[in-house]
Amino acid sequence: MILIAYDGSDDAKQAIVQAAALFPGGSAMILTVWQRFIDTMSRAGIAIGAPTVMDLDEVDNATERAAREAAQAGAAQATGLGLDVKAETALVRSTVADAVLHEASRVEAQAIVMGSRGLTGLKSAFLGSVSSAVLHHADRPVVVVPSPEVAAARAKHLAGD
């Protein structure tokens, strides 16, 4: 089984296309991770003052529901491309990369396939890169797939244009 990290982005959609080409007819887990709102705010360094008008459980339930829907959409795409798929979600407890790596280990995935957001330069250094973190900390093969637009821009750059 391969694990395909999926967030609904064009890069993630292209990762499914490439996974189907690399592992035709194989089994796959489409994984979408989600994070509790309070954890997102903490990591961003934003404090939520009391009293809050926000129902955090409601926000978290909506976030988890959106993650399930995204995983199902990715599973539908992968099924249409001939993969034997199941869709799952996972809660981020530390980082998105760690959640992906933990799930890959839990299901004994033979490989991880994921999109690259195409972040470069300062933006990449400032925001960090989930695909880079997964690649550098994985204990199994990782395939990082750029979106068609990013791949075309990189090809143009390599050609010297």
Backbone as JSON, one array per atom type, in Angstrom:
{
  "sequence": "MILIAYDGSDDAKQAIVQAAALFPGGSAMILTVWQRFIDTMSRAGIAIGAPTVMDLDEVDNATERAAREAAQAGAAQATGLGLDVKAETALVRSTVADAVLHEASRVEAQAIVMGSRGLTGLKSAFLGSVSSAVLHHADRPVVVVPSPEVAAARAKHLAGD",
  "N": [[0.84, -1.18, 0.0], [0.44, 2.25, -0.74], [0.8, 5.51, 0.65], [-0.94, 8.39, 0.06], [-0.59, 11.68, 0.51], [-2.97, 14.15, 0.86], [-4.38, 17.25, 0.17], [-6.17, 18.57, -1.37], [-5.14, 20.45, -3.08], [-3.81, 21.6, -6.29], [-1.33, 20.46, -6.64], [-1.49, 18.2, -4.99], [-3.52, 16.82, -6.3], [-2.2, 16.24, -8.67], [-0.27, 14.59, -7.62], [-1.77, 12.31, -7.09], [-2.38, 11.52, -9.71], [0.21, 10.89, -10.64], [0.9, 8.87, -8.81], [-0.91, 6.88, -9.55], [0.11, 6.32, -12.06], [2.69, 5.41, -11.46], [2.22, 3.28, -9.73], [0.35, 1.33, -10.9], [-2.93, 0.1, -10.53], [-2.5, -0.46, -7.9], [-2.83, -0.58, -4.25], [-3.94, 2.04, -2.14], [-3.83, 4.58, 0.37], [-5.6, 7.46, 0.82], [-4.75, 10.26, 2.46], [-5.81, 12.83, 4.49], [-4.88, 15.4, 6.55], [-5.75, 17.15, 9.56], [-6.06, 19.95, 11.79], [-6.62, 20.97, 15.16], [-8.31, 24.0, 15.91], [-7.39, 25.62, 18.03], [-4.78, 24.7, 18.31], [-3.74, 25.42, 15.85], [-3.86, 28.2, 16.08], [-2.15, 28.57, 18.26], [0.31, 27.7, 17.21], [0.65, 29.64, 15.33], [1.13, 31.75, 16.92], [-0.9, 33.31, 17.89], [-3.02, 34.62, 20.22], [-6.05, 33.71, 21.83], [-8.4, 35.58, 23.27], [-10.23, 35.48, 26.35], [-13.53, 36.35, 27.22], [-14.45, 34.14, 24.56], [-16.19, 34.37, 21.48], [-16.37, 32.32, 19.89], [-17.16, 29.01, 19.14], [-15.17, 26.54, 19.8], [-15.26, 23.75, 19.56], [-17.18, 23.47, 17.59], [-15.89, 24.67, 15.43], [-13.71, 22.92, 15.17], [-15.07, 20.53, 14.59], [-16.15, 21.21, 12.09], [-13.8, 21.57, 10.66], [-12.69, 18.99, 10.75], [-14.67, 17.63, 9.37], [-14.45, 18.84, 6.85], [-11.92, 17.91, 6.17], [-12.44, 15.17, 5.96], [-14.17, 15.22, 3.75], [-12.43, 16.2, 1.8], [-10.56, 14.1, 1.7], [-12.25, 12.08, 0.74], [-12.85, 13.13, -1.79], [-10.3, 13.04, -2.98], [-9.97, 10.28, -2.92], [-11.96, 9.48, -4.68], [-10.96, 10.52, -7.08], [-8.59, 9.0, -7.28], [-9.6, 6.39, -7.39], [-10.92, 6.52, -9.82], [-8.72, 6.54, -11.43], [-7.83, 4.02, -11.31], [-6.71, 2.99, -8.94], [-6.85, 1.03, -5.93], [-8.51, 2.12, -3.32], [-8.63, 3.64, -0.04], [-10.01, 6.14, 2.05], [-8.78, 8.33, 4.51], [-8.52, 10.29, 7.53], [-6.38, 12.25, 9.64], [-5.51, 13.54, 12.79], [-3.51, 16.32, 13.41], [-0.97, 16.27, 15.65], [1.52, 17.24, 16.31], [3.21, 18.2, 14.02], [2.29, 18.67, 10.55], [3.86, 17.15, 8.83], [4.86, 15.2, 10.62], [2.46, 13.92, 11.25], [1.79, 12.76, 8.78], [3.99, 11.05, 8.45], [3.69, 9.4, 10.71], [1.23, 8.12, 10.15], [1.93, 6.77, 7.81], [3.75, 4.95, 8.83], [2.08, 3.59, 10.63], [0.26, 2.24, 8.92], [1.99, 0.76, 7.53], [2.97, 1.63, 5.03], [4.33, 1.28, 1.78], [5.43, 3.33, 0.39], [5.41, 6.92, 0.29], [3.48, 9.32, -1.3], [3.29, 12.59, -2.41], [2.27, 15.98, -3.01], [4.18, 18.85, -4.06], [4.3, 22.07, -2.95], [5.67, 23.89, -4.39], [7.09, 25.91, -3.24], [9.57, 28.4, -2.92], [12.77, 29.88, -2.2], [12.79, 32.62, 0.11], [10.14, 32.44, 0.99], [9.76, 29.68, 1.24], [11.7, 29.1, 3.17], [10.76, 30.57, 5.32], [8.09, 29.65, 5.78], [8.43, 26.96, 5.87], [8.4, 23.54, 4.73], [6.22, 21.03, 4.13], [6.51, 18.79, 2.45], [9.3, 18.72, 2.18], [10.09, 18.26, 4.84], [8.9, 15.75, 5.29], [10.28, 14.26, 3.37], [12.92, 14.43, 4.37], [12.77, 13.15, 6.82], [11.63, 10.68, 6.58], [11.26, 7.1, 6.76], [10.97, 5.51, 4.67], [10.5, 5.18, 1.06], [9.86, 8.29, -0.63], [7.86, 10.11, -2.81], [7.79, 13.13, -4.36], [5.68, 15.32, -5.92], [5.38, 17.84, -8.3], [2.93, 20.35, -9.21], [1.4, 20.6, -12.5], [1.83, 23.23, -13.45], [3.94, 24.2, -11.86], [5.9, 22.31, -12.53], [6.19, 22.91, -15.27], [7.19, 25.54, -15.13], [9.6, 25.03, -13.82], [10.87, 23.4, -15.71], [11.15, 25.21, -17.79], [12.92, 27.02, -16.6], [15.16, 25.34, -16.27], [15.78, 24.91, -18.92], [16.87, 27.28, -19.53], [15.37, 29.45, -20.28]],
  "CA": [[0.0, 0.0, 0.0], [1.12, 3.54, -0.7], [0.05, 6.58, 1.3], [-0.94, 9.63, -0.72], [-0.99, 12.84, 1.32], [-3.87, 14.9, -0.01], [-5.0, 18.44, 0.76], [-7.08, 19.18, -2.33], [-4.43, 21.39, -3.95], [-3.45, 21.09, -7.61], [-0.15, 19.61, -6.45], [-1.96, 16.93, -4.44], [-4.24, 16.13, -7.37], [-1.19, 15.71, -9.58], [0.37, 13.47, -6.92], [-2.61, 11.13, -7.32], [-2.16, 11.12, -11.11], [1.52, 10.25, -10.73], [0.85, 7.62, -8.04], [-1.6, 5.89, -10.38], [1.02, 5.94, -13.15], [3.82, 4.69, -10.9], [1.76, 2.07, -9.03], [-0.95, 1.03, -11.53], [-3.76, -0.94, -9.91], [-2.07, -0.7, -6.52], [-3.69, -0.11, -3.17], [-3.48, 3.32, -1.62], [-4.61, 5.33, 1.34], [-5.61, 8.91, 0.64], [-4.72, 10.8, 3.81], [-5.92, 14.27, 4.69], [-4.69, 15.71, 7.96], [-6.4, 18.37, 10.03], [-5.52, 20.43, 13.06], [-7.56, 21.71, 16.0], [-8.19, 25.45, 15.76], [-6.57, 26.18, 19.11], [-3.4, 24.35, 17.99], [-3.36, 26.28, 14.72], [-3.64, 29.55, 16.6], [-0.95, 28.53, 19.11], [1.5, 27.61, 16.36], [0.78, 30.91, 14.64], [1.46, 32.77, 17.9], [-2.05, 34.19, 18.07], [-3.75, 34.28, 21.44], [-7.49, 33.9, 21.81], [-8.78, 36.11, 24.56], [-11.5, 35.04, 26.95], [-14.36, 35.28, 26.67], [-14.45, 34.04, 23.11], [-17.51, 34.18, 20.9], [-16.2, 31.22, 18.97], [-17.31, 27.66, 19.68], [-14.02, 25.83, 19.25], [-15.68, 22.4, 19.15], [-17.88, 23.61, 16.31], [-14.86, 24.94, 14.42], [-12.96, 21.68, 14.98], [-15.95, 19.58, 13.88], [-16.23, 21.63, 10.69], [-12.49, 21.31, 10.07], [-12.57, 17.55, 10.56], [-15.62, 17.27, 8.3], [-13.84, 19.29, 5.59], [-10.82, 16.99, 5.89], [-13.05, 13.92, 5.47], [-14.67, 15.47, 2.4], [-11.27, 16.3, 0.91], [-10.04, 12.74, 1.53], [-13.18, 11.36, -0.14], [-12.66, 13.65, -3.15], [-9.06, 12.46, -3.47], [-10.21, 8.85, -3.13], [-12.75, 9.35, -5.91], [-10.03, 10.73, -8.19], [-7.67, 7.86, -7.35], [-10.38, 5.24, -7.85], [-11.12, 6.74, -11.25], [-7.45, 6.28, -12.12], [-7.51, 2.59, -11.21], [-6.14, 2.56, -7.67], [-7.73, 0.46, -4.92], [-8.29, 3.21, -2.37], [-9.44, 3.98, 1.12], [-9.78, 7.52, 2.46], [-8.67, 8.5, 5.96], [-8.04, 11.57, 8.04], [-5.59, 12.14, 10.87], [-5.36, 14.77, 13.55], [-2.13, 16.78, 13.6], [-0.65, 16.42, 17.07], [2.72, 18.08, 16.41], [3.32, 18.87, 12.73], [1.65, 17.96, 9.45], [4.82, 16.14, 8.38], [4.86, 14.1, 11.59], [1.19, 13.19, 11.1], [1.92, 11.95, 7.57], [4.96, 10.0, 8.73], [3.09, 8.48, 11.68], [0.22, 7.31, 9.46], [2.65, 5.87, 6.89], [4.28, 3.88, 9.66], [0.96, 2.82, 11.18], [-0.33, 1.36, 7.9], [3.11, 0.08, 6.88], [2.99, 2.05, 3.62], [5.58, 1.0, 1.07], [5.94, 4.62, -0.06], [4.57, 8.1, 0.49], [3.43, 10.18, -2.48], [2.68, 13.86, -2.03], [2.54, 17.13, -3.86], [5.06, 19.9, -3.6], [3.64, 23.35, -3.16], [6.48, 24.72, -5.27], [7.62, 27.06, -2.51], [11.0, 28.61, -3.16], [13.41, 31.04, -1.59], [12.44, 33.08, 1.45], [8.83, 31.92, 1.36], [9.96, 28.3, 1.68], [12.46, 29.11, 4.41], [9.92, 31.13, 6.38], [6.93, 28.82, 6.05], [8.78, 25.55, 5.97], [7.83, 22.76, 3.67], [5.8, 19.71, 4.59], [7.13, 17.76, 1.62], [10.72, 18.66, 2.54], [10.19, 17.62, 6.16], [8.61, 14.33, 5.11], [11.4, 13.69, 2.63], [14.13, 14.35, 5.2], [12.57, 12.37, 8.04], [10.95, 9.42, 6.27], [11.99, 5.84, 6.83], [10.53, 4.76, 3.49], [10.59, 6.05, -0.12], [8.93, 9.41, -0.75], [7.79, 10.7, -4.14], [7.24, 14.48, -4.27], [5.2, 15.62, -7.27], [4.94, 19.22, -8.49], [1.77, 20.56, -10.08], [1.83, 20.83, -13.89], [2.32, 24.6, -13.62], [5.26, 24.28, -11.24], [6.79, 21.5, -13.35], [6.46, 23.67, -16.5], [8.08, 26.66, -14.78], [10.93, 24.48, -13.53], [11.44, 22.94, -16.99], [11.54, 26.43, -18.51], [14.12, 27.51, -15.94], [16.27, 24.44, -16.59], [16.11, 25.1, -20.33], [17.54, 28.57, -19.68], [14.47, 30.49, -20.79]],
  "C": [[0.88, 1.24, 0.0], [0.21, 4.52, 0.02], [0.19, 7.81, 0.43], [-1.46, 10.74, 0.18], [-1.77, 13.78, 0.42], [-4.51, 16.06, 0.73], [-5.95, 19.16, -0.2], [-6.41, 20.16, -3.29], [-4.17, 20.76, -5.32], [-2.26, 20.14, -7.52], [-0.57, 18.23, -5.93], [-2.74, 16.13, -5.48], [-3.27, 15.51, -8.37], [-0.44, 14.55, -8.94], [-0.44, 12.19, -7.11], [-2.42, 10.61, -8.74], [-0.84, 10.35, -11.23], [1.56, 8.93, -9.96], [0.17, 6.53, -8.85], [-0.71, 5.43, -11.53], [2.18, 5.09, -12.63], [3.44, 3.34, -10.28], [0.42, 1.64, -9.6], [-1.66, -0.14, -10.85], [-3.42, -1.22, -8.46], [-3.08, -0.22, -5.49], [-3.07, 1.15, -2.57], [-4.41, 3.82, -0.53], [-4.48, 6.8, 0.98], [-5.74, 9.49, 2.04], [-4.82, 12.32, 3.78], [-5.8, 14.52, 6.18], [-5.39, 17.02, 8.3], [-5.87, 18.7, 11.41], [-6.6, 21.17, 13.84], [-7.26, 23.21, 15.88], [-7.25, 26.04, 16.8], [-5.09, 25.88, 18.86], [-2.88, 25.2, 16.83], [-3.03, 27.68, 15.21], [-2.38, 29.59, 17.46], [0.31, 28.52, 18.27], [1.73, 28.92, 15.6], [1.14, 32.05, 15.6], [0.34, 33.75, 18.14], [-2.82, 33.72, 19.29], [-5.23, 34.54, 21.23], [-7.9, 34.35, 23.2], [-10.09, 35.54, 25.06], [-12.27, 36.3, 27.32], [-14.32, 35.3, 25.14], [-15.87, 33.8, 22.61], [-17.51, 32.97, 19.97], [-16.39, 29.89, 19.71], [-16.23, 26.8, 19.04], [-14.37, 24.41, 18.83], [-16.38, 22.44, 17.8], [-16.88, 23.84, 15.17], [-14.09, 23.65, 14.12], [-13.8, 20.63, 14.24], [-16.05, 19.92, 12.4], [-14.9, 21.35, 9.97], [-12.3, 19.82, 9.79], [-13.48, 17.07, 9.43], [-15.05, 17.66, 6.93], [-12.68, 18.37, 5.2], [-11.36, 15.66, 5.35], [-13.54, 14.08, 4.04], [-13.53, 15.57, 1.4], [-10.69, 14.91, 0.65], [-10.94, 11.92, 0.6], [-13.04, 11.83, -1.59], [-11.38, 13.08, -3.76], [-9.21, 10.98, -3.77], [-11.0, 8.62, -4.41], [-11.85, 9.53, -7.13], [-9.13, 9.5, -8.37], [-8.37, 6.6, -7.84], [-10.61, 5.32, -9.35], [-9.87, 6.47, -12.08], [-6.97, 4.84, -11.91], [-6.86, 2.12, -9.93], [-7.23, 1.98, -6.77], [-7.52, 1.3, -3.66], [-9.19, 3.16, -1.15], [-9.04, 5.39, 1.54], [-9.74, 7.58, 3.98], [-8.25, 9.91, 6.28], [-7.22, 11.29, 9.3], [-5.47, 13.52, 11.49], [-3.87, 15.09, 13.69], [-1.91, 17.0, 15.09], [0.62, 17.24, 17.29], [2.88, 18.88, 15.12], [2.59, 18.04, 11.67], [2.58, 16.85, 8.96], [4.84, 14.94, 9.32], [3.58, 13.28, 11.49], [1.25, 12.27, 9.88], [2.85, 10.78, 7.84], [4.41, 8.96, 9.7], [2.09, 7.55, 10.99], [0.88, 6.34, 8.48], [3.22, 4.68, 7.66], [3.16, 2.97, 10.16], [0.39, 1.83, 10.18], [0.73, 0.57, 7.13], [3.13, 0.35, 5.37], [4.35, 1.73, 3.01], [6.24, 2.29, 0.6], [4.93, 5.69, 0.28], [4.64, 8.91, -0.79], [2.71, 11.46, -2.06], [3.06, 14.95, -3.0], [3.53, 18.06, -3.21], [4.33, 21.21, -3.89], [4.43, 24.26, -4.06], [7.0, 25.95, -4.57], [9.11, 27.17, -2.75], [11.49, 29.79, -2.34], [12.94, 31.34, -0.19], [11.11, 32.51, 1.91], [8.95, 30.49, 1.89], [10.69, 28.27, 3.02], [11.61, 29.59, 5.57], [8.79, 30.18, 6.77], [7.29, 27.37, 6.33], [8.08, 24.79, 4.87], [7.5, 21.37, 4.2], [6.49, 18.63, 3.77], [8.62, 17.62, 1.93], [10.91, 17.95, 3.87], [9.92, 16.12, 6.06], [9.78, 13.65, 4.43], [12.63, 13.47, 3.52], [13.98, 13.47, 6.44], [11.93, 11.0, 7.81], [11.88, 8.23, 6.41], [11.59, 4.92, 5.69], [10.61, 5.7, 2.28], [9.49, 7.12, -0.14], [9.02, 9.93, -2.18], [7.1, 12.05, -3.98], [6.94, 14.95, -5.69], [4.78, 17.09, -7.37], [3.67, 19.27, -9.35], [2.27, 20.76, -11.5], [2.41, 22.23, -14.1], [3.72, 24.76, -13.05], [6.27, 23.5, -12.07], [7.17, 22.25, -14.64], [7.41, 24.83, -16.22], [9.49, 26.16, -14.5], [11.61, 24.01, -14.82], [11.93, 24.14, -17.79], [12.83, 27.0, -17.92], [15.33, 26.65, -16.3], [16.71, 24.57, -18.04], [16.8, 26.43, -20.59], [16.67, 29.66, -20.23], [14.11, 31.49, -19.73]]
}
